[in-house]
């Protein structure tokens, strides 16, 4: 039990954001995977590839906020489905560029209105002004989170190989 002055988990904004995401996520998963045969990660990369045009794998990873390993694996799946293709840059054959195929752009155009509709339903209890404020607040939180990461305010390294969350350390 927490004391009156000590916050509890349900008071934590990041926990509340996670709860909001986790409550709505199954609906989006069913839409993406069930109706369109695409995972949420594949959808994110495909959308970034369509909206961003031809770009390197690293640029696509940055746009989608994914690490390079996950991006590479997901790109492989998207290539197998025929929704994106890898191209070699003419100036430097070592650089791999990614481009959405016509089939990928078609999948994007079919899915985008459905995702937008679900997003609209998710915030239907908010006014337009509140949605605008929420977008602004989330943008500021994202910027602060980026600065916190850049400032390396927590220097501990996460290492699941070394025990990670299964290893309890108490000072």
Secondary structure, 3 states (H helix, E strand, C coil): CCCCCCCCHHHCHHHHHHHHHHHHHHHHHHHHHHHHCCCHHHHHHHHHHHHHCCEEHHHHHHHHCCCHHHHHHHHHHHHHHCCEEEEECCCCCCCEEEEECHHHHHHHHHHHHHHHHHHHHHCCCCCHHHHHHHHHHHHHHHHHHHHHHHCCCCCCCCCCCCCHHHCCCCC
